[in-house]
Amino acid sequence: MLAHSAKLEDLLQELQPDLNQGLTSEQVSRRLAEYGENKLKEKKKKSNVQRFFNQFKDVMIIILLGAAFISFIVAVYEGIPSGFFEPALILLIVVLNALMGVLQESKAEKALEALKSLSAQHARVLRDGKETIIKATSLVPGDIIFLEAGDFIPADARLLHSASLKSEESALTGESVPSEKDAAAVVAANAPLGDRHNMIYSGCSVTYGHAKAVVTATGMNTEMGKIASLLEQTQDMQTPLQERLADLGRSLGLIGLSACAVILVIGIMAGMRVMEIFMIAVSLAVSAIPEGLPAIVTIVLSIGVQRMVMKNAIIRRLPAVETLGSASVICSDKTGTLTQNRMTLVKAYADDQDQIEAINTNNSPSIRKLLLYGLLCSDATVEFDGQTERHIGDPTETAIVLAAHRNGLTKDTSNRQYPRLLEIPFDSDRKLMTSINLIDNKNIVIVKGAFDVLAAKCIKGDIGRAKKYNDQFSREALRVIAIGYKEIEAIPEKPTSE
């Protein structure tokens, strides 16, 4: 049964949750045993010892080890103490190369573990008739979960109830704009992931509204788990540099062996003792091996890794640096990779001004009023922890909230000073959001949304000039948000968009 296209009644019949009580502890235990914990499977991690010996699989390293062994035999045979210097130096180079590789891989693993901690850690769930917060790994199919703006979605789930819900799904679909969700949406069986508006997915986040949902898939059965399964099937491939070094190693090995054979034959034909000519041939072969090459390559790649660390790039394996350097074209989805899926308010225009004003930390009274009204008619928030910002909600709204904050207009203080009395949430048909706030003992209706829709409703103001600036902003590839307001005497009992 497909969770997104099945009738809700049929899906609930299969999952058997109690919508008022949630799952019982006994049901949870059985389903945990059946489905396992709600987490992605990982390949068994290699120990540092395994990583160390993996560094010796390279053809050039194997040839160097062979050269060191033969050099050692030659030194023992000739009985010259200085002859042990060369094999000792080769071994030192090879061991240092291996240690450097292990160190880099360990650093990368720690960085990747830190990234994993960013995923949802807890979930608000209904169990045994009580709403409680549990570890996200304990979720099972059939659990009833609750979500609101700012929450990470802990598992794939079908919506039971939603209010103005939007989910940021760029990790799955690449869409930078949050996807609007609706529990009542009817979705076709072959609908692509981005069009399944009655579903929410693990690894994504809620940017707007709130919802109640039933978990349909956990762990490796989630859409994120399917991606993880594909990644597990990938084969380790050699980089261009590794392939060239392997070819060089094989070529040098063949040349060395050929030279040994030729000299051995010539020496025997000249009447030299077999052992004497054999040691000469081996010495010549060893001298043909460039012992310093692996060390030089490792040092150069390590420098590249350190430079990339300064740019906050994680390199798991040293040779990957060379691969990146060999790339002439890189194709990448920008959202969440090249960009942070955050917006910044850069310019604004108010009706009583003659020109556009750049947003800074000390804007004019007209722009500050515009920012205040935009702040009051937004549900997003921006939390600060020292120099770190955490944007919760729609990226467009968080940009307004942040610009207002930099002008001394904080979300909490403004909401207390000018309380919201009523709101009509944004929807894609109306393309507007409305709130009524008590400002200076007056009921002020604030409307925020698309310029073309709002401009048609305005009864006052220089609409012609506003349209000119709107067109200018659009030509500069800026997202334009219009804000209008009016005073009303009384708040209607049953408010409508009209």
N, C-alpha and C positions, 0 to 999 in steps of 0.2 A: 504494500500500500504506500503510495506517494503522499508524504505528509502535507505537501502544499496544495495538491489537487483533490485530495479525498474530502468527502463531506465531514464537517467537524464532528457530527454525531457518530459516524463510523470510526473516525480516528479515536475519539474518546472511548468507544466501545472496545477498541483493540488495546489501548493503553490502560484502561480501567482505573482512572484516578477518581477520587471523590472531590468534586469541585469545591465543596464547602469544608472538607476535613483534610484533603491532601492524602498522600500515601501514608500507610502505617509503617511503623518500624520494621515489622515482619516483612512487608512487601519490599521495603528498601533493601533489607538484607538479602532476600532472594534475588532481586534484580542486580545488586552489586556482584553477587556470585555469578550471575548469568552474563552480564555485560562488562563487568570489570569497572575499574575506576575511570572517572571522566578526565582522562589525560592522554596525551599523544604518546605512542610508543617510541622509544628511542633505540638506536643500535647500541649493542653492548659497548661500553667505552673501553678503549685500549688503555692498559696500564702504561706508566712511564717506561717500564722495561721493554714492553712490546713496541712502543713508539721508537725507543732507542735502536732496537735491532731492525726496525723497518727502514731506518735511514741507510742501511747497508745493502739495500736491494738494487741500488743504482749500478749500471754496468761499469762505469768509471771507478766507482768505489771498490767493486769486486776485483777489478784489474789491479788497482792500487794495493789491495790487501794481498793479492797474489805476488805482486812485485816486492812487497815488504817481506813476505815469507821467503821468496827466492833470495833476496838480498841478505836475509838472515842466514840462510844455508851457505851462501857464498862466503860470508864473513866467518862463519864457524869453520868452513873448509880451509880458508886461507889463514885463519888464526890471527887476523889483524884486528886489534881492538877498535881502531878508528872506523872499521867497516860496519860496526853496529850502529853508527850515527844515522846513516841513511834509513834503514828499516824503522828505527825508533822515531825519526822525524815523520816518516810516512804515517805510522800508526797514530802519532800525536795529532796530525792534521785530520785524519779520518775520524778520530774520537771527538775532537773539537767540533767538527762539522756535524756529527750526530747529536752532540749535546746542544748545539745552537738550534737545530731543527726541533728537538724535543721541547726546549724552552719556549720557542715561538708558538708551537702548537698548544702548549699548556696555557700560555697567556690568552690565546684566541678562545680556548674552551671556556676560560673564566669569564671573558667578555660576553660570550654567547649565553652563558648561564645567567648573567646579569640581565640580558635582554629578555630571557624567558620569564623572569620575575615580574615583567610588566603586564603579563596576561592576568585575566580575572582570577583572584584568589578566593573570593567568597561569593555566596549567592544568598538572596533573600527568598525563602521557600516556605510553603505551607505543608506541614507534616503533623500528623496526629492531632489535627484541629488547631494547631498553633503556628503562628507566623514566626519563623526563626531564621537566624543567619548561620549558615554552615559553610564548610570548605567546599569550593567548587568541584573538587575531585570526588566528592561524595554524591553528586547528583546522579540520578538514574532516569531513564525514560519513564514518563508518567508523572514526574514531579511537577507541581504547580509553582512557578516562580513569579516574582514581582520585580519590575524594572522601572527606573526613572532616569531623567537626564543626568548624564555623567557616569552611569553604570557601564561596566564591561559586560557583554553578553557571555554567560559561562557555558552555554550549550545551544545546539540547534533547537528551536522551539516554534510551535504553532501558536499564533495569537488567539487568546480567548476574548480579551477586551483591550482596546487601545484608545488613547485620547491624544490627538495631535502628535502621534508618534513618528519620529524620524530616527533612522539608524545610519551611522557612518560605516559604509561597507567597502571602502576603497581597498582594503587588504584583499578582498575577494573579487571585486568587480573592476577596480581601477577608477570608479566614478568618484570625483572629488566632491560632488554635491550629495548631501545626505539623502538617502532613499526614504520616501514617505511610506508609512506602513498603515494598514487598515485591517482589523480583525475580520471585517465583513467582506473583504475582497474575494472574488471568485477567480481562481487561477487555473489555467489550462495545464494539463499533464506535461506538455512539452515546453512550457514557459522557461526561458533562460533564468539563471540565478537572480539577475538584477530586476526581473519583473515579478518575482514571487513576493508580492506585497503583504501577504498574510503570514510570512515567516520572518524570524530573526535568527541570526547565525553566530555561532561561537567565534570569538576573536574579534568581533566588531563591537561597536559601542553605541549607546543611546545618546543622541544629541539634543533631543527635544521630546517633550511629552512624557507619558508614563503608560505602563501596560501590565497585563496579567497574561501569562502564557503557560502552555504545557510542553514539557521537554519531549522531543521526538527522537533525538539522537545524541549520544555522548561519545567522548573519546575519539577513536579512529573512525567511527561511523559518521562523524560530523563532516561538513564540507571542508573544513580546515584539515580534518584527519585524512580525507581523500588526497589532499595536496601533499600531506606528509608522507602518505604511502607512495606516491609517485616519486618523491625525493629519495626515498629509501631504495628505489629500484635503479637509481643512477649508478653508472659504473665509474670507477676512478680512471681518469684519463691523464696521460702525460702532457706536459706543456711543451711548446715548440723547443724551448731550450733543453728540456730533459731528453727529447727525441734526438736533438742534434748531438748532445753529449754522449748519448747511448751509441749513436752511429759512429762518433769519433772514437769511443772506447773500443767498439768492435773492430773498427778499421786499424787502430793502433795495435790491438791484440793480434790480428791476423798478420800485420806487417812484422811485428816482433817475432811471432812464431815462424814466419817464413824466413826471416833473417837468421834466426837460430838454426833452422834446418839447413839453410845454404852454407853457413859458416861451419856447421858441424860436419857436413859432407866434405867441404874443401879441406878442413883440418885433418880429417881422417885420411883423405887422399894424399895429403902432404906428409903423412907419417907421424903426426903429432899424437900424443897420448889422448885417449878418448876422454878421460875426466878433465884433463887440462883444457881441451878445445870446447868441451861442454860448458865449463865455467865461464870461458871467454864469451861464448854465444849467449849464455844467460845474462851476463853482465851487460852486454850490448842491448839485449831486449829490455832489461830494467831501466837502462838509461833513456830509452825511447819513451817511457811513460812520463807524462807531465804531472808530477806529484803535486805541484802547487795549484793546478787548475781548479780542483774542487774547492780548495780553501778560498781562492780568489772569488769564485762564483758565489760561494756562501756569504762572504763578507759584503760583496756588492748587493746581493739580494737583501741582506740584513739592514743595510743602510736604507734601501728602498722601503722596507717595512717600517723602520723608525720614522721616516718622513711621512708615511701615510698615517701612522699613529697620531702624529701632530695634527692631521686633518680629520681625526676621529674616524678613520677607516680601519676595520678589523680584517686582518689577513691571517687566515688559518694556517696556510702552508706557504713556506718561503717561495717555492717556484711559481706560485700564483702571481707574484709581483711581476715576473717577467711576462706572463701571459697578458696581464693588464697593459703592460708597456707595449706589447706587440699589437694591441687592438687599434684599428684605424677607424672603425665605426662602432659605437655602442648604442644599442636600441634599448630604451628603458621607459617604463610607464612613469610619468613624473610624480603623480600623487603619492606621497609617503616615502618616495625614494629621493627624487631631486627636490621635492618641496615637502613642507611639513603639514600640508592641508590646513594652513592658517592664512587668514586674510589680515590686511592692515588698512586702516582708514587713512587715506593720504590727502584727500581734498574735500572741501565742503562749500556749499553756497546756501545762504539764507536770503529770504525774500527782500529784506530791507537793505541788502548790500549791493554794491555796484560791480563786485568782482569775486572771483573764486578765492578761497583762503586755504592755504596749506595747513594741515593739522599739526599742532605742536603741543607744548605743555602750557601755553598761555594764550589761548585763542580769544577772539573778540566776544563780547557779551551775546551777540546774535548767534554765533556758532556754538557757544557754551549752552545756550537755550536749546538749540537744535540737538546737541549731544545729550542733554538732559532728557528731552522728550523721547529720543531714540533709546536711551537707557531704560526709561520707565516702561516703554513698550517692547521690552525684550525679556526673554526668559533665560538667556544664557548668563553664565558667571565666569569670572576669571579669578582663580585663587593664587595667592602669592606665598612662596616659601623662600625667603631671602631673595636671591636674584632669579629664582625659578618661577615660571608662570605655568599654571595648569588651566587650559581652556576647556570649559565644560559647556557643551551646547553647540548650536549652529555656528559655523565659522564666521558667517556674516555678522551675526549678533555679537559674538565675542570680540570682533573688531571694533564695534561701536562701544561696547562696555570698556574695552581697554583704552580707547581714545578718550572716553569720558573720565576714566580713572586718572589718566595723565593730566587732565585739566582739573583735578581735585574733586570730581564728582564720583563718589564711590557707590556701588550697587546697594549695599545694606543701608547706608545713611539716607540715600535718595528714596528708597522704598519706605523707610520709616517716616521721612519728612513728607512725602507725597504718596500716601498709600493707594494701592490699586483697589478699586471698588468693584470692577467687573472686567471681563475680557472676552473677546471673540477670537479664538486661535486662528493662526494662518492656515489657509488651505489652498491647494493648487488651482482650484476653479476661481476663487475670489482674488487670489494673489495679494491679499492684504491681511494684516493682523491689527486688531483694535483693542485698546485698553481704555478704561475710564479711571482717571486718577484725581484725587482731591488735592488741588493745587491752589494755595492761598484761599481756602474755603470756597472754591469753585469746582464744579464738575467739568473737567476737561477731557474731551474725547481725543485720544491720540491714535492716528492711523499710520501704519508703516508698511511699505510694500513697493510694488512695481510702479515706476513713474507714469507710464501711459494710462494705467487704470486709475491711479490716484488723481492725476491731473484733470481727468474728465469729471471728477467729482468736486473739484475746488470751485468756490464761488468768489474768492478774493485772492489777490496776489498777481504778480507779473508772470503769467504762465508762459508768455512768449519768450521772455528772457530765460526762464527756467528750462524751457525746451531746448534753447540754444546751448546752454551749459550741459544739459543731459546728453545731447548729441556729441558735444565735444568730449565728454567723459567716455562715451561709448567708443569713439574713434581711438581713444588712448587705451582701449581694452580694459577699462575699469568696470567693475560691477556697480551699478547705480541703484541706490535705495532712496526713495522719496518719503518724506514725513510731513503729514498735515495734522491740523488740530482745530477744534472748535469748542465753544462753551455751550453746555446744555443746562436747562433748569433742573430737570429731574431725571433720575435713572429709570429707564423702562423696566417693567417687571419681567417681560420676555423679550430680551434684546435680539434684534436681527441685524444683518449687515446693512440694510437700508437705514 
